[in-house]
Amino acid sequence: MKKVSIIGLGYVGLPLALAIERSGKYDVVGFDINNKQVSKILSKECPITDTQAEKDLKELSLHATKDKEELKNTDIFIICVPTPVLDDYTPDYTPVIKAAETISKYLKKGATVVLESTVNPGTCEEILVPILEKGSKLVAGKDFNVAMCPERINPGDTKWNVYNIPRNIGSLIREKTKEIADFYRSFLDAEINEVSTVKVAESTKIVENAFRDINIAYVNELAKSFDAMGIDLIETLQGASNKPFSFMAHWPSRGVGGHCIAVDPYYLIKRAQESGFDHRFLKMAREVNNSMPEYTVSRLQEGLNEIEKSVKGSKIALLGLSYKSNVADLRESPSLEILDILKEMGAKVISYDPYIPDMSDVKSLEEVLDNVDGIILGTYHDKFGDLTEEILKRKNIKVVVDGVNKLGKDEIGNKKVIYRGIGR
Ligand SMILES: NC(=O)c1ccc[n+]([C@@H]2O[C@H](COP(=O)([O-])OP(=O)(O)OC[C@H]3O[C@@H](n4cnc5c(N)ncnc54)[C@H](O)[C@@H]3O)[C@@H](O)[C@H]2O)c1
């Protein structure tokens, strides 16, 4: 039985390790440097918001460890560590470098190292390979193979999960790409597309995420101009969407968050810059999307001014802290930036997120709406289903800023409640 070791058991690595374990075809080792993460997994307590992983973890016996020695004799290593950015928005490869250093000590002839983390084109050959070769004294492309198979998991998605999301894969030894693709085919139900080079595989992921960032930036910019013109952008986009070809709706909001879309474009910007190309369009998209938390607060400011109040001194409820619906993930969340801006402006902020009790000031929707001058909906969770016209009236809320355009504008925005969305 081949031994497969997954390095990094977070949103990407854990569902993957469980999928491989479920196949029953491999000896699986899940390795993570975070003791808490490992202990939780061993006690079958899912450390991530992922219903499929929760179910798999309960049903299976995944072996998780922080003991590097257990990586010995691995046939296939799969790296799923974070790829964040530094304060100056340049890529931080530290986790990838550290993971490669660990693997290099246990790398044997004939093994394959797969990278699933989102990286720049060139990372496998320019960063991973030299570290692996140095530590193992083996030669990449001859003694061992290196492949790139970017993960596309979408936490909270009930339709698309690790089992059915199609993949692209490229490897250093071209003749062996099919072998590693077949490994993925042996435990996934998804299409595994073999591409000709590692660089193409690396590029697919970064291009997908940059595409999304640019499209969201376009509608976020439209939101600002349509608000200025007093035209409902949401209705406009719904209308534009019935074009059966060449239009794909994206929706404006209080900004872009998460470990992927808000981060990956910086990787491409930096890599292209090193090759002498300036990605002006991508940089502008990042700038527009980064400006949205401030814009969201300016919508609150307008609403409060209408009732002769200012942000300074007002009591504001901030609902939803995570970066997306129905998950507990705070990475790059625009809500956190909204929170900072409100505090800087002198508002008294009460925040509430049912998924993040540690950072919530109160324990319920009823409580967070008590005696506030206005609310900002930073992220909508299904658990906010009670956030209706009735409760807003009962709590005498005067200003509602819907940062994700989720609430019924017509029901909520009446004479008694001032409603401001993003683009409506
Ligand atoms: N979260 C997503 O939705 C998503 C989707 C597709 C791709 N990705 C990409 O996948 C990668 C991983 O993201 P994630 O969301 O799973 O991150 P995560 O933070 O949820 O998990 C990463 C795990 O790696 C561990 N780790 C860090 N350094 C390590 C090391 N040297 N050795 C062993 N373990 C180590 C951490 O302790 C953590 O448990 C990133 O490149 C990300 O861009 C993420």
Ligand as a Chemical Component Dictionary entry (heavy atoms), coordinates in Angstrom:
data_LIG
# 
_chem_comp.id                   LIG 
_chem_comp.type                 NON-POLYMER 
_chem_comp.pdbx_formal_charge   0 
_chem_comp.three_letter_code    LIG 
# 
loop_
_chem_comp_atom.comp_id 
_chem_comp_atom.atom_id 
_chem_comp_atom.alt_atom_id 
_chem_comp_atom.type_symbol 
_chem_comp_atom.charge 
_chem_comp_atom.model_Cartn_x 
_chem_comp_atom.model_Cartn_y 
_chem_comp_atom.model_Cartn_z 
_chem_comp_atom.pdbx_ordinal 
LIG N1  N1  N 0  -9.301  28.046 2.156  1  
LIG C1  C1  C 0  -9.683  27.950 0.902  2  
LIG O1  O1  O 0  -10.836 28.126 0.594  3  
LIG C2  C2  C 0  -8.680  27.583 -0.174 4  
LIG C3  C3  C 0  -9.166  27.126 -1.398 5  
LIG C4  C4  C 0  -8.277  26.761 -2.385 6  
LIG C5  C5  C 0  -6.908  26.918 -2.162 7  
LIG N2  N2  N 1  -6.446  27.398 -0.972 8  
LIG C6  C6  C 0  -5.014  27.499 -0.801 9  
LIG O2  O2  O 0  -4.555  26.361 -0.066 10 
LIG C7  C7  C 0  -3.505  26.709 0.829  11 
LIG C8  C8  C 0  -3.868  26.342 2.239  12 
LIG O3  O3  O 0  -4.979  27.107 2.645  13 
LIG P1  P1  P 0  -5.903  26.687 3.865  14 
LIG O4  O4  O 0  -7.120  27.538 3.753  15 
LIG O5  O5  O -1 -6.042  25.223 3.950  16 
LIG O6  O6  O 0  -4.997  27.183 5.097  17 
LIG P2  P2  P 0  -5.240  26.855 6.647  18 
LIG O7  O7  O 0  -4.595  27.953 7.395  19 
LIG O8  O8  O 0  -6.684  26.527 6.890  20 
LIG O9  O9  O 0  -4.430  25.502 6.874  21 
LIG C9  C9  C 0  -3.067  25.401 6.733  22 
LIG C10 C10 C 0  -2.534  24.410 7.753  23 
LIG O10 O10 O 0  -1.153  24.234 7.489  24 
LIG C11 C11 C 0  -0.466  24.138 8.727  25 
LIG N3  N3  N 0  0.932   24.436 8.502  26 
LIG C12 C12 C 0  1.529   25.641 8.315  27 
LIG N4  N4  N 0  2.849   25.480 8.085  28 
LIG C13 C13 C 0  3.093   24.144 8.143  29 
LIG C14 C14 C 0  4.253   23.358 7.993  30 
LIG N5  N5  N 0  5.439   23.897 7.732  31 
LIG N6  N6  N 0  4.148   22.017 8.119  32 
LIG C15 C15 C 0  2.949   21.446 8.384  33 
LIG N7  N7  N 0  1.804   22.148 8.536  34 
LIG C16 C16 C 0  1.877   23.478 8.412  35 
LIG C17 C17 C 0  -1.200  25.109 9.626  36 
LIG O11 O11 O 0  -0.979  24.816 10.986 37 
LIG C18 C18 C 0  -2.651  24.889 9.200  38 
LIG O12 O12 O 0  -3.299  23.915 9.977  39 
LIG C19 C19 C 0  -3.252  28.192 0.599  40 
LIG O13 O13 O 0  -2.254  28.343 -0.365 41 
LIG C20 C20 C 0  -4.573  28.683 0.027  42 
LIG O14 O14 O 0  -4.409  29.827 -0.783 43 
LIG C21 C21 C 0  -7.312  27.708 0.036  44 
# 
loop_
_chem_comp_bond.comp_id 
_chem_comp_bond.atom_id_1 
_chem_comp_bond.atom_id_2 
_chem_comp_bond.value_order 
_chem_comp_bond.pdbx_ordinal 
LIG N1  C1  SING 1  
LIG C1  O1  DOUB 2  
LIG C1  C2  SING 3  
LIG C2  C3  SING 4  
LIG C2  C21 DOUB 5  
LIG C3  C4  DOUB 6  
LIG C4  C5  SING 7  
LIG C5  N2  DOUB 8  
LIG N2  C6  SING 9  
LIG N2  C21 SING 10 
LIG C6  O2  SING 11 
LIG C6  C20 SING 12 
LIG O2  C7  SING 13 
LIG C7  C8  SING 14 
LIG C7  C19 SING 15 
LIG C8  O3  SING 16 
LIG O3  P1  SING 17 
LIG P1  O4  DOUB 18 
LIG P1  O5  SING 19 
LIG P1  O6  SING 20 
LIG O6  P2  SING 21 
LIG P2  O7  DOUB 22 
LIG P2  O8  SING 23 
LIG P2  O9  SING 24 
LIG O9  C9  SING 25 
LIG C9  C10 SING 26 
LIG C10 O10 SING 27 
LIG C10 C18 SING 28 
LIG O10 C11 SING 29 
LIG C11 N3  SING 30 
LIG C11 C17 SING 31 
LIG N3  C12 SING 32 
LIG N3  C16 SING 33 
LIG C12 N4  DOUB 34 
LIG N4  C13 SING 35 
LIG C13 C14 SING 36 
LIG C13 C16 DOUB 37 
LIG C14 N5  SING 38 
LIG C14 N6  DOUB 39 
LIG N6  C15 SING 40 
LIG C15 N7  DOUB 41 
LIG N7  C16 SING 42 
LIG C17 O11 SING 43 
LIG C17 C18 SING 44 
LIG C18 O12 SING 45 
LIG C19 O13 SING 46 
LIG C19 C20 SING 47 
LIG C20 O14 SING 48 
# 
